[in-house]
Amino acid sequence: MNETKTLEDKQADLAAMFEMFNETTERLQSSHDGLQKEVRRLRAELEAKNAELMRKNRLAALGEMAAGIAHEIRNPLGGIQLYASLLERDLQGAEPLPLARKISLGVKNLNRIVEDVLAFTGETVCNPVPCEVADLIDAAQRDLLPQAEAAGIQMIRPVQTDMPRVSGDAGLLERALCNLMLNAVQATQAGGRVAVKIRCNEALSFCYIDVIDSGCGLKEDALDRIFNPFYTDKDAGTGLGLAIVHRIMESHRGGVIARNNDGPGATFTLKIPIHANREEGEEAKL
């Protein structure tokens, strides 16, 4: 009887060992699967970081070359502008005056392109201070309103009244918004509209400014290149406006993304850090 009971105990112990072995195997398999998933994620993240690093290296080389060319062009442009102004003065009331003015206008356009190149290739220094989002939007829309009205495009202001304060360089952020709104106006046909919307993430750490147009939208192959310098699908333009926006947002530790709308048009979004309220030197909890 005791021998039979002992055998049964041994069988029970063996069964318990098999159960423990199976549980351990399952835990190891689950851990292995988790590690494999994490490895795949890290590999994808590493590939993305390497691609971004390669892109930055290419842009740095391109920027150095463009800056050198811009400086070489700027000197003779100054001389041409001076002589064109003298020519306009001497031709006051004469028949060739419109031609002299066309020369001056052409020089101004070339100088603007040079300034864009230098702005892109130069160091973007961000001096963050508390900025009212409402003020940034008002200033940008005020600058673009004459061009929008001339093109028959409606500018729509955000409906929010309690817009947040962000941390950033007001001049740079206003320039980024102006570039996005100008891009939206140029992409929209007469009778269309360009709207601005504001939203924040749940943690209230970032503010998102959406610039939404009702134009023809972006080509799928353009979405990956839209912020590359000198890339443009327009008949005119340097392709530097959106590249400058990208540089500005990088300096703010924010970002800019582009996407097509479900309906007509496209949306460009600025991601800007929200200013943390400070009282007596301490950060207030959000």
Secondary structure, DSSP 8 states (H G I E B T S, - for coil): -HHHHHHHHHHHHHHHHHHHHHHHHHHHHHHHHHHHHHHHHHHHHHHHHHHHHHHHHHHHHHHHHHHHHHHHHHHHHHHHHHHHHHHHHHTTTSTTHHHHHHHHHHHHHHHHHHHHHHHHHS------EEEEHHHHHHHHHHHHHHHHHHTT-EEE----SS--EEEE-HHHHHHHHHHHHHHHHHHS-TT-EEEEEEEE-TTS-EEEEEEEE-SS---GGGTTTTTSTT---SSS--S-HHHHHHHHHHHTT-EEEEEE-SSSSEEEEEEEEB---EETTEE---
